[in-house]
Amino acid sequence: MPKDAVVLYEGDAGYALVGGIDLQRNGNGVPDEVILFPDMSE
């Protein structure tokens, strides 16, 4: 994904910009998870 790409996710109040991500690594056959954080400056 390009560095300057705009990433949105849909929430209860509409679309929001993604302000950050966190990769939660799991083990024992459990898939890894990506947690999206909203951009709070909106």
Number of C-alpha atoms within 10 A of each C-alpha: 6 5 5 6 7 9 11 15 12 9 9 6 6 8 12 17 17 15 13 10 11 10 10 10 10 10 7 5 6 8 10 11 11 11 10 15 14 16 12 9 6 6
